[in-house]
Amino acid sequence: AGQAFMWNRILSNVDKLITLLKSEPFDMATGESLWDRTLIYVATDFGRTRGRPDNAVEFGTGHDLNNGFLMLSPMVKGNTVLGAIDPLTTYGYGFDARTGAPQPGKQSSNEPDLFSGVLHAMGADLTGSGLPDASAFKNS
């Protein structure tokens, strides 16, 4: 119930922000709105350790860097899920930043991929940056 309340509140506010941005002109000559030039990144907190130590009566959960995020923008590919959830472990796994293909077993941080993906979607020139090609994020 707490998660549903939180996501309802976040998405309701994001929806209002998008409505506002769509109503504000960016360039009168092209008809672009501020929304056409905006990318909203909704970060989640962190993942939780799912396993219970053998024979443990009491145990806590760890903070894993295995979480998701949401990007909303006309500049990113819509209706796209990058990566997936392993049904046996319930951990998320990564993806190839260039193609978007799922990479089961890739649980390492995708920070360079995500950072590059945001910049790539926004049209930044990443030549010489050392960042990976993250064209899976960009709307064609």
Residue, then its C-alpha position, 0 to 999 in steps of 0.5 A: a500500500g505504501q509503494a502504491f501511494m508513493w508511485n501514485r503521488i510521484l506519477s501524478n506530479v510528473d503528469k502535472l509537470i508534463t502538462l505544464l511543459k507541453s503548454e509552454p512554448f520553447d520555439m515559436a518558429t518550430g512549434e516546439s514546447l518545453w516538453d519537447r526539450t525535457l527529460i525527466y529521470v525518476a530514480t528509485d531508492f535501492g534494492r533489498t537483499r532477498g535471501r535469508p541466511d541459513n538458520a537465521v531466526e532474525f535478519g536484516t536486509g542489505h542495500d543493493l545497487n540493484n534497482g530500477f529507474l524511469m525516464l520520460s521524454p519525447m527524446v527517449k524510446g517510449n514503451t521500452v524496458l531495458g533489462a529484466i527481472d530474473p524470476l528465480t532471484t527477483y533481482g533485476y539484470g542489465f542490458d546492452a546499452r547500444t542495442g537494449a538487448p537483455q543481458p541475464g546475469k549482468q548485475s553490475s552497476n550500469e552507471p556509465d550506461l545510464f549517464s551516457g543514455v541520458l546524455h545520448a537521448m538529449g543529443a549531447d556530443l559524447t565524442g572523446s568522452g570515453l562513455p559507452d554508446a547508449s543508443a538504446f535510449k534515444n528515440s529515433 
